[in-house]
């Protein structure tokens, strides 16, 4: 037999999100965040031994990008500027971060200015 019917395979389409992740992203690109715990190399960074302190608790950085690991775990790429650490850019989980500023959607703000401007222009004509 090629496939054992008793083996349960991981279904990335219907799998639930990690219990520590919100349904929607908690942080956004460009948002300033603080690291809530020390991050040590778990083996995913090949240039340092496992257990090496990669980034200290309370380090401050900015969300650079956002992605997923195994399609179920949200990972934020955070850029920590000017830190004394083996790396400046680190993948962080949502529960490892705290926002230091409220997120403002600059595109939404700009669109609201444009809409208000168009309304003023239409009233003048």
MMTF fields as JSON, N, C-alpha, C and O atoms, coordinates in Angstrom:
{
  "mmtfVersion": "1.0.0",
  "mmtfProducer": "UNKNOWN",
  "numBonds": 499,
  "numAtoms": 500,
  "numGroups": 125,
  "numChains": 1,
  "numModels": 1,
  "chainsPerModel": [1],
  "groupsPerChain": [125],
  "chainIdList": ["A"],
  "bondAtomList": [4, 2, 8, 6, 12, 10, 16, 14, 20, 18, 24, 22, 28, 26, 32, 30, 36, 34, 40, 38, 44, 42, 48, 46, 52, 50, 56, 54, 60, 58, 64, 62, 68, 66, 72, 70, 76, 74, 80, 78, 84, 82, 88, 86, 92, 90, 96, 94, 100, 98, 104, 102, 108, 106, 112, 110, 116, 114, 120, 118, 124, 122, 128, 126, 132, 130, 136, 134, 140, 138, 144, 142, 148, 146, 152, 150, 156, 154, 160, 158, 164, 162, 168, 166, 172, 170, 176, 174, 180, 178, 184, 182, 188, 186, 192, 190, 196, 194, 200, 198, 204, 202, 208, 206, 212, 210, 216, 214, 220, 218, 224, 222, 228, 226, 232, 230, 236, 234, 240, 238, 244, 242, 248, 246, 252, 250, 256, 254, 260, 258, 264, 262, 268, 266, 272, 270, 276, 274, 280, 278, 284, 282, 288, 286, 292, 290, 296, 294, 300, 298, 304, 302, 308, 306, 312, 310, 316, 314, 320, 318, 324, 322, 328, 326, 332, 330, 336, 334, 340, 338, 344, 342, 348, 346, 352, 350, 356, 354, 360, 358, 364, 362, 368, 366, 372, 370, 376, 374, 380, 378, 384, 382, 388, 386, 392, 390, 396, 394, 400, 398, 404, 402, 408, 406, 412, 410, 416, 414, 420, 418, 424, 422, 428, 426, 432, 430, 436, 434, 440, 438, 444, 442, 448, 446, 452, 450, 456, 454, 460, 458, 464, 462, 468, 466, 472, 470, 476, 474, 480, 478, 484, 482, 488, 486, 492, 490, 496, 494],
  "bondOrderList": [1, 1, 1, 1, 1, 1, 1, 1, 1, 1, 1, 1, 1, 1, 1, 1, 1, 1, 1, 1, 1, 1, 1, 1, 1, 1, 1, 1, 1, 1, 1, 1, 1, 1, 1, 1, 1, 1, 1, 1, 1, 1, 1, 1, 1, 1, 1, 1, 1, 1, 1, 1, 1, 1, 1, 1, 1, 1, 1, 1, 1, 1, 1, 1, 1, 1, 1, 1, 1, 1, 1, 1, 1, 1, 1, 1, 1, 1, 1, 1, 1, 1, 1, 1, 1, 1, 1, 1, 1, 1, 1, 1, 1, 1, 1, 1, 1, 1, 1, 1, 1, 1, 1, 1, 1, 1, 1, 1, 1, 1, 1, 1, 1, 1, 1, 1, 1, 1, 1, 1, 1, 1, 1, 1],
  "groupList": [{"groupName": "UNK", "atomNameList": ["N", "CA", "C", "O"], "elementList": ["N", "C", "C", "O"], "formalChargeList": [0, 0, 0, 0], "bondAtomList": [1, 0, 2, 1, 3, 2], "bondOrderList": [1, 1, 2], "singleLetterCode": "X", "chemCompType": "L-PEPTIDE LINKING"}],
  "groupTypeList": [0, 0, 0, 0, 0, 0, 0, 0, 0, 0, 0, 0, 0, 0, 0, 0, 0, 0, 0, 0, 0, 0, 0, 0, 0, 0, 0, 0, 0, 0, 0, 0, 0, 0, 0, 0, 0, 0, 0, 0, 0, 0, 0, 0, 0, 0, 0, 0, 0, 0, 0, 0, 0, 0, 0, 0, 0, 0, 0, 0, 0, 0, 0, 0, 0, 0, 0, 0, 0, 0, 0, 0, 0, 0, 0, 0, 0, 0, 0, 0, 0, 0, 0, 0, 0, 0, 0, 0, 0, 0, 0, 0, 0, 0, 0, 0, 0, 0, 0, 0, 0, 0, 0, 0, 0, 0, 0, 0, 0, 0, 0, 0, 0, 0, 0, 0, 0, 0, 0, 0, 0, 0, 0, 0, 0],
  "groupIdList": [1, 2, 3, 4, 5, 6, 7, 8, 9, 10, 11, 12, 13, 14, 15, 16, 17, 18, 19, 20, 21, 22, 23, 24, 25, 26, 27, 28, 29, 30, 31, 32, 33, 34, 35, 36, 37, 38, 39, 40, 41, 42, 43, 44, 45, 46, 47, 48, 49, 50, 51, 52, 53, 54, 55, 56, 57, 58, 59, 60, 61, 62, 63, 64, 65, 66, 67, 68, 69, 70, 71, 72, 73, 74, 75, 76, 77, 78, 79, 80, 81, 82, 83, 84, 85, 86, 87, 88, 89, 90, 91, 92, 93, 94, 95, 96, 97, 98, 99, 100, 101, 102, 103, 104, 105, 106, 107, 108, 109, 110, 111, 112, 113, 114, 115, 116, 117, 118, 119, 120, 121, 122, 123, 124, 125],
  "secStructList": [7, 7, 1, 7, 6, 6, 7, 7, 7, 7, 7, 6, 6, 6, 7, 7, 7, 7, 6, 6, 1, 7, 1, 1, 7, 1, 1, 7, 6, 6, 7, 3, 3, 3, 3, 7, 1, 7, 3, 3, 7, 7, 1, 1, 1, 6, 6, 1, 7, 6, 6, 7, 3, 3, 3, 7, 6, 6, 7, 3, 3, 3, 3, 3, 3, 3, 3, 3, 3, 6, 6, 6, 3, 3, 3, 3, 3, 3, 3, 7, 6, 6, 7, 1, 1, 1, 7, 1, 3, 3, 3, 3, 3, 4, 4, 4, 3, 3, 3, 1, 1, 7, 7, 7, 7, 2, 2, 2, 2, 2, 2, 2, 2, 2, 2, 2, 2, 2, 2, 2, 2, 2, 2, 2, 7],
  "xCoordList": [0.852, 0.0, 0.903, 1.89, 0.568, 1.364, 1.033, 1.937, -0.24, -0.671, -1.35, -2.241, -0.924, -1.544, -2.779, -2.632, -3.982, -5.195, -5.304, -6.131, -4.488, -4.539, -3.675, -3.737, -2.874, -2.022, -2.834, -3.447, -2.836, -3.541, -2.534, -1.571, -2.764, -1.875, -2.335, -3.523, -1.394, -1.721, -2.399, -1.875, -3.551, -4.287, -4.124, -4.79, -3.254, -2.947, -4.105, -4.13, -5.06, -6.186, -7.193, -7.709, -7.473, -8.493, -7.914, -8.661, -6.595, -5.97, -6.264, -6.335, -6.433, -6.686, -5.392, -4.298, -5.543, -4.387, -3.829, -4.526, -2.59, -2.0, -2.871, -3.416, -3.008, -3.876, -3.371, -4.113, -2.129, -1.583, -1.741, -1.405, -2.245, -2.431, -3.894, -4.798, -4.108, -5.466, -5.94, -5.135, -7.235, -7.788, -7.183, -6.824, -7.073, -6.483, -5.164, -4.989, -4.246, -2.962, -3.14, -3.946, -2.387, -2.453, -1.588, -1.89, -0.518, 0.419, 0.476, 0.062, 0.997, 1.0, 2.381, 3.187, 2.639, 3.925, 4.202, 3.35, 5.414, 5.827, 5.534, 6.002, 4.776, 4.406, 5.585, 6.33, 5.744, 6.815, 6.387, 5.293, 7.283, 6.967, 8.143, 9.278, 7.83, 8.849, 8.812, 7.745, 9.98, 10.107, 9.82, 10.409, 8.924, 8.49, 9.332, 9.224, 10.158, 10.982, 12.264, 12.315, 13.292, 14.53, 14.232, 13.42, 14.899, 14.765, 16.114, 17.136, 16.094, 17.314, 17.195, 16.092, 18.329, 18.339, 17.82, 18.379, 16.746, 16.155, 16.642, 16.13, 17.639, 18.17, 17.8, 18.293, 16.937, 16.519, 17.532, 17.494, 18.432, 19.491, 20.781, 21.309, 21.303, 22.414, 23.789, 24.729, 23.928, 25.261, 25.594, 26.632, 24.736, 24.984, 24.543, 23.607, 25.201, 24.797, 23.39, 22.941, 22.719, 21.407, 21.562, 22.505, 20.641, 20.684, 21.316, 21.262, 21.915, 22.529, 21.446, 20.41, 21.68, 20.747, 20.783, 21.811, 19.671, 19.601, 19.146, 19.616, 18.227, 17.717, 17.222, 16.53, 17.588, 17.219, 15.795, 15.274, 15.192, 13.884, 13.937, 14.971, 12.842, 12.667, 13.351, 13.347, 13.943, 14.482, 13.325, 12.239, 13.563, 12.524, 12.827, 13.962, 11.801, 11.956, 10.686, 9.716, 10.709, 9.575, 9.219, 10.098, 7.917, 7.451, 7.858, 7.485, 8.631, 9.113, 8.186, 7.766, 7.872, 6.928, 6.2, 6.501, 5.253, 4.472, 4.295, 4.076, 4.388, 4.206, 3.659, 3.225, 3.684, 3.176, 4.171, 4.866, 4.228, 5.039, 4.076, 3.175, 4.252, 3.36, 1.906, 0.999, 1.682, 0.372, -0.572, -1.768, -0.07, -0.939, -0.353, -1.072, 0.931, 1.567, 2.038, 2.889, 1.479, 1.86, 3.219, 3.466, 4.094, 5.438, 5.654, 5.424, 6.103, 6.416, 7.919, 8.673, 8.361, 9.771, 9.989, 9.467, 10.756, 10.946, 12.382, 13.322, 12.543, 13.878, 14.193, 13.53, 15.211, 15.683, 16.916, 17.969, 16.795, 17.893, 18.911, 18.544, 20.194, 21.264, 21.356, 21.732, 21.03, 21.102, 22.424, 23.036, 22.85, 24.049, 23.609, 23.443, 23.423, 22.925, 23.49, 23.969, 23.437, 23.961, 23.238, 23.816, 21.988, 21.188, 20.414, 20.211, 19.987, 19.126, 17.685, 16.763, 17.49, 16.153, 15.833, 16.635, 14.644, 14.294, 12.834, 11.993, 12.524, 11.142, 10.562, 11.133, 9.415, 8.795, 7.344, 6.658, 6.89, 5.492, 4.729, 5.314, 3.43, 2.575, 2.683, 2.732, 2.718, 2.746, 4.095, 4.217, 5.108, 6.431, 6.567, 7.582, 5.537, 5.62, 4.545, 3.498, 4.842, 3.868, 3.974, 5.074, 2.836, 2.827, 3.241, 2.789, 4.096, 4.501, 3.815, 3.98, 3.052, 2.291, 1.058, 1.061, 0.007, -1.205, -0.946, -0.223, -1.528, -1.366, -2.318, -3.505, -1.785, -2.601, -2.434, -1.318, -3.534, -3.488, -3.338, -4.308, -2.117, -1.828, -2.609, -2.98, -2.86, -3.639, -5.071, -5.634, -5.656, -7.021, -7.075, -8.022, -6.081, -6.026, -5.936, -6.657, -5.054, -4.884, -6.168, -6.556, -6.826, -8.071, -9.168, -9.98, -9.195, -10.206, -9.94, -10.883, -8.651, -8.322, -8.761, -9.32, -8.506, -8.897, -10.411, -10.916, -11.13, -12.592, -13.138, -14.029, -12.601, -13.048, -12.727, -13.53, -11.573, -11.19, -12.147, -12.587, -12.475, -13.412, -14.777, -15.413, -15.234, -16.54, -16.532, -17.506, -15.443, -15.333, -15.338, -15.997, -14.595, -14.517, -15.876, -16.253, -16.605, -17.931, -18.929, -19.795, -18.814, -19.71, -19.417, -20.323, -18.156, -17.772, -18.243, -18.448, -18.41, -18.807, -20.26, -20.745],
  "yCoordList": [-1.171, 0.0, 1.242, 1.292, 2.23, 3.442, 4.433, 5.058, 4.587, 5.554, 4.826, 4.003, 5.136, 4.557, 5.393, 6.58, 4.834, 5.616, 6.136, 7.004, 5.623, 6.066, 7.306, 7.883, 7.718, 8.89, 10.141, 10.247, 11.08, 12.342, 13.387, 13.695, 13.919, 14.921, 16.308, 16.535, 17.235, 18.621, 19.252, 19.184, 19.862, 20.523, 22.027, 22.634, 22.621, 24.043, 24.939, 26.114, 24.414, 25.241, 25.416, 26.515, 24.358, 24.433, 24.497, 24.592, 24.446, 24.488, 25.815, 26.856, 25.775, 26.995, 27.769, 27.206, 29.075, 29.902, 29.514, 28.917, 29.854, 29.64, 30.34, 31.408, 29.764, 30.354, 31.714, 32.449, 32.066, 33.347, 34.433, 35.588, 34.092, 35.062, 35.481, 34.671, 36.752, 37.255, 36.849, 36.456, 36.938, 36.606, 37.5, 37.027, 38.785, 39.75, 40.242, 40.213, 40.689, 41.164, 42.257, 43.173, 42.144, 43.112, 44.333, 45.439, 44.129, 45.206, 45.411, 44.549, 46.569, 46.948, 47.43, 47.845, 47.37, 47.791, 49.237, 50.113, 49.47, 50.805, 51.121, 52.139, 50.284, 50.541, 50.283, 49.318, 51.151, 51.043, 50.05, 50.151, 49.075, 48.031, 47.806, 48.195, 47.162, 46.811, 45.301, 44.687, 44.717, 43.29, 43.003, 43.631, 42.064, 41.772, 40.703, 40.529, 39.999, 38.957, 38.793, 39.144, 38.265, 37.967, 36.947, 36.042, 37.105, 36.131, 35.448, 36.098, 34.113, 33.333, 32.514, 32.197, 32.181, 31.403, 29.996, 29.256, 29.649, 28.32, 27.372, 26.263, 27.828, 27.013, 27.542, 27.039, 28.552, 29.097, 30.083, 30.382, 30.59, 31.476, 30.665, 30.287, 30.386, 29.433, 29.958, 29.172, 31.256, 31.82, 32.01, 32.581, 31.543, 31.586, 30.268, 29.641, 29.837, 28.588, 28.691, 29.773, 27.565, 27.51, 27.989, 27.604, 28.824, 29.368, 30.749, 31.382, 31.234, 32.571, 33.637, 33.569, 34.617, 35.73, 36.567, 37.159, 36.615, 37.335, 38.783, 39.684, 39.002, 40.351, 40.428, 39.531, 41.515, 41.681, 42.201, 42.927, 41.799, 42.302, 43.83, 44.407, 44.478, 45.932, 46.621, 47.85, 45.853, 46.461, 47.038, 46.46, 48.172, 48.865, 48.766, 48.968, 48.454, 48.338, 48.714, 49.176, 48.508, 48.849, 47.646, 46.942, 47.418, 46.317, 46.605, 47.628, 45.684, 45.846, 45.134, 45.721, 43.892, 43.12, 42.144, 42.027, 41.459, 40.489, 39.265, 39.389, 38.094, 36.876, 35.772, 36.006, 34.566, 33.421, 32.282, 32.101, 31.523, 30.314, 29.141, 29.077, 28.225, 27.062, 27.465, 26.681, 28.641, 29.195, 29.317, 29.534, 29.184, 29.304, 30.192, 30.601, 30.493, 31.272, 32.598, 32.62, 33.701, 35.022, 35.412, 35.293, 35.876, 36.303, 37.713, 37.99, 38.597, 39.967, 40.102, 39.685, 40.678, 40.974, 42.363, 43.354, 42.427, 43.674, 44.139, 43.364, 45.408, 45.99, 46.78, 47.768, 46.324, 46.986, 47.793, 47.218, 49.117, 49.972, 50.203, 50.464, 50.107, 50.479, 49.681, 50.228, 48.417, 47.581, 46.829, 46.565, 46.491, 45.683, 44.222, 43.656, 43.623, 42.254, 41.611, 42.314, 40.283, 39.607, 39.978, 39.88, 40.398, 40.775, 42.058, 42.41, 42.749, 43.929, 43.627, 44.301, 42.619, 42.252, 40.87, 39.944, 40.74, 39.516, 39.179, 40.077, 37.907, 37.462, 37.307, 36.617, 37.955, 37.921, 37.494, 37.789, 36.795, 36.415, 37.557, 38.417, 37.55, 38.613, 38.769, 39.889, 37.662, 37.72, 38.195, 38.463, 38.301, 38.768, 40.284, 40.851, 40.939, 42.374, 43.168, 42.644, 44.45, 45.404, 46.683, 47.162, 47.227, 48.464, 49.639, 49.762, 50.492, 51.699, 52.938, 54.036, 52.764, 53.855, 53.276, 52.135, 54.08, 53.662, 53.641, 54.488, 52.686, 52.605, 53.582, 53.637, 54.339, 55.223, 54.799, 54.764, 54.48, 54.076, 55.339, 56.057, 55.596, 56.827, 56.903, 57.993, 55.771, 55.759, 56.213, 56.996, 55.723, 56.135, 57.627, 58.311, 58.124, 59.548, 60.383, 61.368, 59.984, 60.702, 60.675, 61.688, 59.519, 59.42, 60.295, 60.861, 60.408, 61.279, 62.746, 63.511, 63.154, 64.519, 64.769, 65.82, 63.804, 63.948, 64.037, 64.843, 63.212, 63.225, 64.573, 65.139, 65.085, 66.385, 67.492, 68.406, 67.419, 68.418, 68.376, 69.426, 67.191, 67.064, 67.617, 68.282, 67.351, 67.874, 69.392, 70.017, 70.008, 71.469, 72.019, 73.018, 71.356, 71.8, 71.683, 72.559, 70.617, 70.421, 71.467, 71.898, 71.88, 72.916, 74.267, 75.082, 74.508, 75.794, 75.906, 77.012, 74.787, 74.827, 74.894, 74.933],
  "zCoordList": [0.0, 0.0, 0.0, 0.734, -0.815, -0.937, 0.173, 0.728, 0.503, 1.511, 2.659, 2.446, 3.874, 5.064, 5.396, 5.688, 5.365, 5.622, 7.055, 7.333, 7.958, 9.352, 9.611, 10.697, 8.629, 8.795, 8.49, 7.428, 9.418, 9.233, 8.767, 9.47, 7.591, 7.035, 7.436, 7.664, 7.523, 7.839, 6.635, 5.523, 6.839, 5.762, 5.931, 6.77, 5.151, 5.311, 4.896, 5.261, 4.143, 3.709, 4.837, 5.044, 5.555, 6.598, 8.005, 8.979, 8.119, 9.447, 10.135, 9.483, 11.431, 12.194, 12.384, 12.353, 12.583, 12.887, 14.253, 15.074, 14.479, 15.79, 16.822, 16.545, 17.987, 19.006, 19.475, 20.127, 19.159, 19.594, 18.537, 18.797, 17.35, 16.283, 16.206, 16.408, 15.912, 15.712, 14.33, 13.487, 14.092, 12.782, 11.705, 10.626, 12.001, 11.074, 11.672, 12.89, 10.83, 11.355, 12.408, 12.244, 13.465, 14.556, 14.258, 14.707, 13.502, 13.189, 11.681, 10.905, 11.28, 9.876, 9.458, 10.291, 8.163, 7.62, 8.018, 7.868, 8.528, 8.957, 10.409, 10.918, 11.085, 12.476, 13.412, 13.239, 14.398, 15.386, 16.465, 17.019, 16.759, 17.736, 18.677, 18.4, 19.801, 20.795, 20.999, 20.993, 21.178, 21.423, 22.894, 23.774, 23.165, 24.532, 25.24, 26.454, 24.49, 25.091, 24.294, 23.115, 24.929, 24.206, 23.112, 23.297, 21.97, 20.888, 20.712, 20.494, 20.812, 20.628, 19.344, 18.897, 18.767, 17.532, 17.811, 18.62, 17.126, 17.273, 16.184, 16.03, 15.433, 14.352, 12.977, 11.967, 12.926, 11.635, 11.068, 9.874, 11.897, 11.414, 11.363, 12.409, 10.149, 10.012, 10.417, 10.537, 10.629, 10.873, 12.355, 12.686, 13.233, 14.675, 15.283, 14.787, 16.35, 16.997, 17.603, 17.982, 17.683, 18.326, 19.765, 20.457, 20.208, 21.558, 21.642, 22.697, 20.55, 20.541, 20.692, 20.03, 21.557, 21.71, 20.437, 20.108, 19.73, 18.462, 18.654, 17.959, 19.603, 19.843, 21.282, 21.765, 21.958, 23.364, 23.513, 22.666, 24.62, 25.017, 25.046, 25.38, 24.703, 24.689, 23.505, 23.434, 22.568, 21.354, 20.544, 20.5, 19.909, 19.153, 17.666, 17.236, 16.891, 15.446, 14.718, 15.319, 13.413, 12.556, 11.696, 11.201, 11.523, 10.694, 9.254, 8.68, 8.68, 7.305, 6.322, 5.324, 6.6, 5.794, 6.704, 7.892, 6.126, 6.87, 5.985, 4.78, 6.578, 5.806, 6.678, 7.806, 6.143, 6.884, 6.816, 5.816, 7.884, 7.945, 7.941, 8.777, 7.023, 6.87, 6.643, 6.919, 6.158, 5.837, 7.025, 6.835, 8.229, 9.407, 10.502, 11.414, 10.424, 11.474, 10.88, 9.99, 11.378, 10.88, 11.44, 12.64, 10.563, 10.948, 10.405, 9.228, 11.297, 10.917, 10.765, 11.645, 9.66, 9.479, 10.075, 9.564, 11.148, 11.882, 11.706, 11.88, 11.359, 11.204, 12.476, 12.791, 13.192, 14.402, 14.009, 13.734, 13.981, 13.535, 14.644, 15.789, 14.298, 15.212, 16.488, 17.524, 16.448, 17.651, 17.693, 16.658, 18.89, 19.063, 19.129, 20.21, 17.946, 17.859, 16.595, 15.705, 16.507, 15.316, 14.021, 12.939, 14.127, 12.96, 13.255, 14.418, 12.215, 12.391, 12.008, 12.467, 11.171, 10.7, 11.229, 11.111, 11.82, 12.519, 12.26, 12.201, 12.107, 11.998, 13.387, 14.232, 13.629, 14.962, 14.86, 13.881, 15.886, 16.004, 16.656, 17.314, 16.466, 16.98, 18.494, 19.003, 19.205, 20.668, 21.214, 22.409, 20.348, 20.776, 20.668, 21.071, 20.119, 19.832, 20.555, 20.935, 20.73, 21.281, 20.454, 20.18, 20.061, 19.274, 20.159, 21.298, 19.625, 20.342, 19.785, 20.316, 18.725, 18.149, 17.471, 17.008, 17.422, 16.737, 15.239, 14.714, 14.567, 13.119, 12.439, 12.759, 11.509, 10.686, 9.24, 8.722, 8.593, 7.195, 6.346, 6.106, 5.9, 5.163, 3.86, 3.425, 3.239, 2.0, 2.273, 1.507, 3.362, 3.719, 4.043, 3.656, 4.739, 5.073, 3.799, 3.64, 2.902, 1.641, 0.814, 0.234, 0.76, 0.007, 0.608, -0.124, 1.926, 2.545, 2.212, 2.013, 2.147, 1.725, 0.287, -0.023, -0.583, -1.994, -2.141, -2.922, -1.394, -1.451, -0.985, -1.619, 0.126, 0.64, -0.363, -0.552, -1.0, -1.996, -3.187, -3.656, -3.681, -4.803, -4.444, -5.262, -3.23, -2.794, -2.769, -3.189, -2.281, -2.272, -3.694, -3.981, -4.583, -5.979, -6.668, -7.446, -6.388, -6.982, -6.493, -7.253, -5.227, -4.676, -5.306, -5.487, -5.641, -6.244, -7.704, -8.202, -8.375, -9.79, -9.964, -11.095]
}
